[in-house]
């Protein structure tokens, strides 16, 4: 989208949101993240449509991807999904 994207992950699912001026090019850095990112397949990336399967535990995480894919976090972000850990690299935004 070329916009900063806020990622909010929790036990009931995840949401992806952009700043409120997303339709105007995301040029105002001080607006809130209240606009749900549109899913190309239809709808939005929003809870509860993104709920994990029953019995799968997911740890909470909240971070922002910048326009170039980096996060604004000082350290890598760790997301636990059941017995696995997903790492989001703070500098590059690479997920592994």
Secondary structure, 3 states (H helix, E strand, C coil): CCCCEEEEEECCEEEEEEECCHHHCCCCCCCCEEEECECCCCCECCCCCCCCCCCCCECCEEEEECCCCCECCCCCEEEEECCEEEEECCCCCCEC
